[in-house]
Amino acid sequence: MKVAVDLGITATGEPAEMDLEELLSTRLLVQGNSGSGKSHLLRRLLEQSAEWVQQAIIDPEGDFVSFAEAFGHVVVDADRTPAELQRIAARIREHRASVVLNLEGLDTEVQMHCAAAFLNGLFEVDHSLWYPMLIAVDEAQLFAPAIAGEVSDEARKASLGAMTNLMCRGRKRGLAGIVATQRLAKLAKNVAAEASNFLMGRTFLDIDMARAADLLGMERRQAERFRDLEPGHFVALGPALSRRPVPIRIGSVETAGRTGRPTLMARPEMAPEAMADLIFSSPEQGAPMPMPRSASRVPVSTRDLLDRVSSPAKATEPESADPRTAEARRAIVEDIFAEMLADPEAAFRPVPILYQDFLVHCRLKRLKGADTDMPAFRRRLSLARAGVSEALEDGEWGTVIARSEALPEEMQGVYLMLARAARDGAECPSDKALAKAYGSHSPSRGRFLLGFMETRGFITAEADFRGNRVVTIAGTDWRASQKGHAPKAVDALDEARQRRAARLSGS
């Protein structure tokens, strides 16, 4: 049965349709610069095909959660272990449920691991479950990068391997990949080359226009037309679309994402003195801190999620009580963390993988219950990475620990690391040390964390007249300063010394 998906209209006013059955066999690649309408196109395609085929949407920014609410898709928050994501993916294929994998709020490296685990779970099911399924991947260059970036090789290989399987071997398993990217140059060639259908939107770089023209079989002199495309306008080609390049305009959508095109807003009418008071006044003690959007979500347990996908699960028998005391259990957990973090690379491994290792250790110690759940693990991990003990809860320090709970879990250890240095009058941790406590190799991540906490009133970060960093913990008189040069000056000085040593050794 042929099902025609209405994408919009062509330049001549005729309906622009896509053969859904042909798409399942030939896959689709969408390219366009930021603001060209890629997400709008994906939303239109998914809305028009939702009743005909099972769907899974890999959503790095949480924009398709509203789509799920309107069309009955199950939202899968990706902050889970790889085993959980694979189990959920297998149950999804078994019961033919449409889902949105929400990766919002996770670091890029963790997003790559989660997407890889989920895609592998969809890919590795039994032959009897190979039902047709559309897999839409927004911002695909994040999960199949053409070159290595700041993420680890482990994360890149896992994510790229899963995306390659989806596009190269997924057809026989009923999986049809739809990938959207800002630039073809950013997307791995093995992933882009397997698509037979193309929708090319607005792009400005000469190399991108030339490559788009080559893919569509257009002459080089026609490549500049991609620069003149308006948002929501694409050039289509492929067996599921058209046998020759056809300009189309994407139609309207029923749902809307949480982000859209920026619009102008009038500035607030306020006297300069009143605005200065709002900007420079210190936050009141105990005032509620604004939270990131991702932190306000109510997490759904894996069991509840599986219940939504399939029939209700049978109630499990209650676990037997652990005869060990709370102090003994706490000591066991501390020993497990000490053993895990003894590995120098453990500070940079993604949280889901570390959690899997942690659960293995807990099983060997026969440790179950609240001490082993994901929230407790994330908090203990952030404290352990920062070298802070939970026992430090005396007086003012207890108040600081309580305030840290208003931060995202992965930032709490960094904040307490700063607080402890400030309380002890020690030197302020460097950008590299802050990034390592967060689980990143990049010193720029440390600077971002300072800016994030400062804008939300947890700290103030200033520079003295020598350019040294001075961090003050809000609500206290604790201060930590960085001796010597400012961070950027130190980096520049080290680079100059290295270049000079290289020249001397070469001579």
Secondary structure, 3 states (H helix, E strand, C coil): CCCEEEEEEECCCCEEEEEHHHHHHHCEEEECCCCCCHHHHHHHHHHHHCCCCEEEEEECCCCCHHHHHHHCCEEEECCCCHHHHHHHHHHHHHHCCCEEEECCCCCHHHHHHHHHHHHHHHHCCCHHHCCCEEEEECCHHHCCECCCCCCCHHHHHHHHHHHHHHHHHCHHHCEEEEEEECCHHHECHHHHCCCCEEEECCCCCHHHHHHHHHHCCCCHHHHHHHHHCCCCEEEEEECCCEEEEEEEEECCCCCCCCCCCCCCCCCCCCCHHHHHHHHHCCCCCCCCCCCCHHHHCCCCCHHHHHHHHCCCCCCCCCCCCCCCCHHHHHHHHHHHHHHHCCCHHHHHCCHHHHHHHHHHHHHHCCCCCHHHCHHHHHHHHHHHHHCCCCCCCCCHHHHHHHHHCCCCHHHHHHHHHHHHHHHCCCECCCHHHHHHHHCCCCHHHHHHHHHHHHHCCCEEEEECCCCCEEEEECCCCCEEECCCCCHHHHHHHHHHHHHHHHHHHHC
